[in-house]
Structures are given as structure tokens and as C-alpha cells.
Amino acid sequence: MASFDIRQFTCRSDNFGVLVHEAESGTTIAIDAPEEQAILAELETAGWTLTHILTTHHHGDHVAANEALKARFHVEIVGPEKEKMKIPGIDRPVAGGQTIDVGGVRVEVIDTPGHTLGEVSYFMPDAGAVFAADALFSLGCGRLFEGDAAMMWESLQRLRALPGATMLYCGHEYTATNAKCALSVDPDNVALQERAREVEELRREGRSTLPVLLEREKKTNPFLRADDEGLMAAMGMAGADPVDVFAAIRKKRDQY
């Protein structure tokens, strides 16, 4: 039976690096490659050898160390088919709907465009974890740099459909600011109030707010609840198209 160890650590200013290690196979997967030195330090601490990189999208703060790590470890780099021309060192392009084998680890690829046109997320059912990078954040979602509201809302519904017991890993530590916006559009949500207090305490102690159970996000993240009647009413948008509700929340978050 597969045995997983997942390590999350800070890269750059507010990026997260993530390493997924499967003990039986020895496979060690980096989710994106924001910064070479931070990843090398974590590998050394854990005593692991990197074997694969799963790239979520082409932005520089997610692919900066691809080529350096590939040269050092001869890793296989997996990334979205739609962005393969922009992913340094890519070996295996993949698309949403595929289930792939990554060094013996089963990985489901989910199309999550919106932040970029080709972004994908990676769900590892045997590890009980989803790696959503800049598509979904705790209490937030990615900026719409390349896609539109309809595209991102569809992407988030795919992530929302995953089991509630799934642990959500994201690309950045944005939760405290996201919480402020979330409370402004959904002020009477008790679960959100509790999460916001927890986030404030974690950040005060210098601790990360991630990973987080997806079930909690389903109850607290306004971007996952754009079709919730209570949230619509709170925003004065009862009966509106969820895409329009989502767009209104995203517009408000852009002001923070």
C-alpha cells in the first residue's frame, strides 16, 4: 500500500513549494518549481531525491527552477498541453481528464483555466490531496489574467466536486487578505467567521494557513459558493446567474 509524505515550505516571498514522497517507490514529486535553493534545502532535510516536477501553469514564479532541477536530477517534467511551449524543460504534456502514472503514483489531471488559459490542477486520490496552484486559494481564487469569469467558475466547480476529505494545497499564502474580502460579501457565515479567526491566529504566530480540508473551503470560500442562495442574497444578487455572482466577488477581491 502506498505511503505518502507531503512537505510544504515557503519559496520566494509568498509562494509555496510542495514535495510529495511515496516511500515504497522512492518517487519524489515537486509541485511546480518556484525556487531552486528552497527546494534543494527541503530535499536535503528530508533525505529525498527529486524524480518528477508537476507544473501547473507557465508563470515564472512556478517554473523558475525547472531547468536547473532537471539538469541536477534528470527529472521528468509534466505540464499542461495547452501551455507546453511556455513550460521550460517539459517532457510530458497532459490534459484535463487524464489519469497518469507518475513514478508509480496515480495522478488525475483537472483542467482549471482562468488564471491562465491552460492551467491544470493535480489530484492524487491515494494521497488524499489536490494541488490547485493559482486556480483555488483558501478563501479565494486566482486573478483572471488570461481567462474570464465563466471559465474560472467552471474550473472551480471541478475542484469543488472532489471529496471533502481532500487536503487542498495552493500556490501562495494569501488567506488573510482573502478572509477580509470573504467576510465583506458573506458576513453572517459562522464557519467563515471561525476560519477567519483561525487564520488571524496562525499568521500572528508566523504559521501557514495551508493546507486545508476542501470540505472547509466548500463551506467558507465565497468563490466556491457563487451559486449558494444565501450568499447571493447577502450580496443583493438573489436569483442571479452564478457566473455574474462570481464575477462580482472577483471584482471586489481585486480591490484588496
N, C-alpha and C positions, 0 to 999 in steps of 0.2 A: 504494500500500500504506500502511495506517495506521501512523503513527509515534507512540508514546506516551511521555510523560514523567510519572512519578509522583513526587510530593513528599509526604513525611510530616514532620510537625512537631508540637511539643508545644502543647497548649492546656490552659487551666485548670491543675489541679495534676498530673493524670496521664492526661488524655485525649490521644488523638492526633487531629490534623486531617490530612486527606489531600486533595490536589488531583490530579486526573488530567487531563492536557492531551493532546489529539490535534492534532498540528501541521497537518495538511492542512486540516482543517475549522475549526480555531481553537477547537473546543469545549473548555471547561474545567469540569470537574465536581468539586464538593466532595462528599466522602462525609461526611454529617452536617455539622452547623454548631455545634460546641461553643462557639466564642468569636469574636466579630466581629473584634476587633483583631488577633488572631493570624492569622486567615485573610486579612485585608486586607494585613498585612505580608508574608505569603508571596506573595500575588498581585503585590504591588509588586516584590518581589525578582525574581520570575520574569518580570515583564512581561506577565502574562496578565490577561484579563478574564473574570470568572466568568459562566458561562452556565446552569448547572444545579446543583441540590442533590439528591443521592440520600439520603433519610432512611431509616435502618434501623429505628428504633423511637422511641417517643414520649417517652422520658425527657428531662428538662430539660437535662442535660449533653450531649445530642445534637441538640437543636433550638433552643437558646437564641438563636442568631443568625439563624434562618430569616427572620424578618420584616424585620430590619434589612438583611440582604443582598439580600432580594427588592426592598426599596424602593430600594436603591442601584443594583442591576444589572438589575432586572426579570427575574430568573432564573425558570426553571421549577422547581418543587419537586415531586419524585416521592417517594412514600412508600407504606407498606403500606395496602392497602384496609381491613384489619381495625382499623386504628388511625387512620383518616382524620379522625375527629372530634377527635383529640388532637394532630394534626400541624399546627403553625402554618403558614399560607400554602400548604397543599398544593394543587397544581394537577392532578396526575395520580396517582390511586390505582392500585396494581399489586398483583398476587398471585403467589404461587409458581407456577412452571411457565410463566410468560410469558417470552418473549424480546422485548425492547423496543428501540426506536431512540431513543437519547439524543444528539441533535445529530450524528447520523451514527455514533455509537459503539454497537456491539451489546452489549446487557446482558441476561444471564439472571438472572431473579429466582428466588431459592430461599427457600421457607418455612423459617424457623428459629425457631419459637416455643419458649418455655421460660423465658427471662429475662423476656420479656413475651409476651402471648398472640398478638401479631401481628407480631413481629419478622421481618424478611426480611434476607437477605444478597444481595449483588450480585456476580455473576461476569462478568468481561469476558474472554472467551476470546481475543480478538485481542491483548489486553494481557497475558495470562497471569497474571491477578490476581483474587483473590477478597477481598471486603471484608465481614468477618463481624462487625464491631462488637462487641457484647457476647454473642454466641452462642458463639463459639470464641475463646479466647485461646491464646497459645503456652504449652503445658504445662498449660492449664486450660480452663475454660468459664465462662459467666456464672452468677451466682446464680439460683436458681429463685424469682424474686419473684412471678410470676403463674402460671407453668405447673408441671408436675410432671416427675418423673424420666423417665417413659416418653416424654413429649413431647420433652424435650430430647435424649434418646438417639436418637430418630428423626431429629431435626434434625441432630445431629452425624454421623449416618450419611450424610445427604445431602451434607454438606460433605466427608466422607471419600471419597466416590465421585468427587470431582473429580480431574483428573490430578495426579500427584505433583509435576510441574514447576511447578504453580501457586504463585505467591507469595501468602502469607497476610498480610493487613493486619487489624489488630484495633483495638478502641476504646480500650484502656488499656494502660499499662505495668505489668503485674502479673507478669511472667515470673519474677522472682527468688523471690517468695513461692510461686508455682505450682511452681517447681522443688523447693522444700523438701518440699512435700506429695507431689509425684510420686515423689520418692526414697523417701519413707516407705512408699509402697504398692508400689513396683516397684524395690527397691534393687539388684537384680542386672542391670538393663538397662544394658548398656555404652553404647549410643547415648544414653540418658538421662544417664548419668554425664558423657559428653563434652559434651552440651548444657548441663548444669548448670554445668560448669566455664567454658564459654564465656560463659554468661550472667553469672556472677560477675565475670569479667574485664571484660565490656562495661559493666556497671553501675559497677564500680570506676573505669573511665575516663570515666564520665558519658555513655556512648553508649547508644543504643536497642538493644533486643533484637529489634526488628521492623523490616521484615517478615522472614518466614522461609519457607523452602520447605515446602509442605504435606507432601511426602514425609518430611521430618524429623519433622513432627508425628505422622504416622501411626506412626512407629517409637518415639516418645518420650512422647506425650501420653496419660496413662492414661485420660482421658475418651473418647478415640477408640479405646481398646483394651479396653473393658469386656467384649468377647466373646473376648478372647485367653486361651487356656487357661493360658499361663504366668503371666499377671497374675492370673487367677482363683486359681491355685494359690498364688501368693505371698501373696494376701490371705486364704487359708484358705477360699475360696469355690468350689472346684473343682466344676464341673457346675452352678453356679447360673445363674439367669436373668440375662442381661446387664443388664437394667434394674435388678435388685437390686444387681449389682456397681457399676453406675454410681452408684446412689443412695448406696451405702456410701462411694464415693470422694468424692462431693459433700458428704456429711455430714462427712467428715474434713477436707475443704478449708475448710468453713465455720468450723472451729475455729482456723484460722491467722490 
